[in-house]
Amino acid sequence: NFDNHAKEVSIHIPPHAYAFFELNHLQRGKARPLFSGDGAELFFSPQGSLKVTLGAHSGEAYKISSL
C-alpha cells in the first residue's frame, strides 16, 4: 500500500495457484501473515476473495495452507 492511509484490499487466489500449492480447489484454506506481529490466521474459500487491511506505506506476505 503506497497510500498515506490504511486500505482494505481483496485478494483473489486463482485456480492455478491451488494446483501449484497442491490444494483442493473446492476446499477452504487459511493464510497466515508472515510480517505482522499478531500472526492471526485468515480463512478463505475458492468462491470468494480474501479481504485484508494494509496499513499506510506497508505490505504483507502470507503463508497459504489448506484446512
Buried (B, 14 or more C-beta within 10 A) or exposed (E): BEEEEEEEEEEEBEEEEBEEEEBEEEEBBBBBBEEBEEEEEBEBEBEEEBEBEBEEEEEBEBEBEEE
